[in-house]
Amino acid sequence: MYVPERVLTNQDLEKMVDTSDEWITQRTGIKERRIAAKDETSSSMGTIAGTRAVESAGIDAGEVDLVIVGTATPDYMFPATACLIQDNLGIRGGAFDVEAGCTSFMYALSTASCLAASGAYRNILVVGTEVLSRIMDWTDRSTCVLFGDGAGAVVVTPSEEGTFDPTFVLGADGSGGSALFLPAGGSFQPASSETVNQGLHTIRMAGPEVFRFATRVVVDSTREVMSRLALGPEDIDLFIPHQANERIIDSALKRLSFPAERCFLNIDRYGNTSSASIPIALCEAEKAGRLRAGATLLMVGFGAGLTWAAGAMQWQLTPASVSRPRATDSRELTPA
Ligand code: ACO
């Protein structure tokens, strides 16, 4: 993972908009977030996180044969941020972005998981990276207190270990697109002095509508993954939900009858980092010793689209790719 050095606290925000530490803490659980420096971008932060992921997987960047980046704040419309990261790391394999709002990392991870399981790719670098501070309206208290910048990354490799195959449920409801969107800057409304003057290059969000949507899909998609694998809450060692609002997470835990101590939370320190939130949480959970080898992990994300995705897998600490010969029978493989 990588997060920018600059910390923006709730107290700092009190000086910028009509808000209070008490309101933000009670309504969201957020105390502070990180803000990218001027020269930092989604690709620069993703490059650092990607480099660290490759190192901790015990492989050389040259062994990575595919890069998938989940981001809602790419450096450019094109080239893809994945291509920039691929070049920065000296990777020679393919590279593409996945855009599913805050769910982008989960969509990217499920794609990587299937491609690794098929035997087509051996070491897939999956990055979630965001500079949300660049698309904030810093005068809108209903959104600017929620988001932060950062990046996280994982390497997905085929593995013969584990008692079940990674299982993902991806969902979307495009009819809810206007609940969370960036009006201008795309081909529908290209940048012009008018769009800039009207502030159309910043996030628009119907907060309560997104809140209701999120509490519903987190529970439904988590239940669906558990039911497909015949797992109960007692079988899940660690639950990592997208860190958007602690109240959304609390409500989901209650409805799922899931013990809070097995749920990972770091929203207080980073706010909502969109596609980076789950890989940052994964990294911190691993560092904190909460992900032992073979642990059953359940992750769930949601965001613009509207989209959602839940996935369960077993965590492997040892890089499966280092000592094993390339698989010839993909049916024997499950990704780590
Ligand atoms: N400080 C003080 N007051 C505020 C603030 C603030 N920062 N923001 C809003 N308020 C006020 C509102 O103006 C409103 O005042 P009013 O009653 O006088 O009109 C009051 O607080 C309540 O506003 P609500 O919007 O109803 O507050 P709510 O309890 O719903 O909390 C929030 C708002 C935190 C945005 C919540 O709706 C939420 O978390 N929604 C989900 C957001 C989310 O998860 N988005 C990310 C999706 S992922 C992605 O793809 C980006």
Boltz pocket constraint, residues with backbone or C-beta under 6 A from the ligand:
constraints:
  - pocket:
      binder: B
      contacts: [[A, 18], [A, 19], [A, 20], [A, 23], [A, 24], [A, 27], [A, 28], [A, 100], [A, 101], [A, 102], [A, 103], [A, 141], [A, 142], [A, 143], [A, 145], [A, 180], [A, 205], [A, 206], [A, 207], [A, 208], [A, 209], [A, 210], [A, 211], [A, 214], [A, 244], [A, 245], [A, 272], [A, 274], [A, 302], [A, 303], [A, 304]]
      max_distance: 6.0
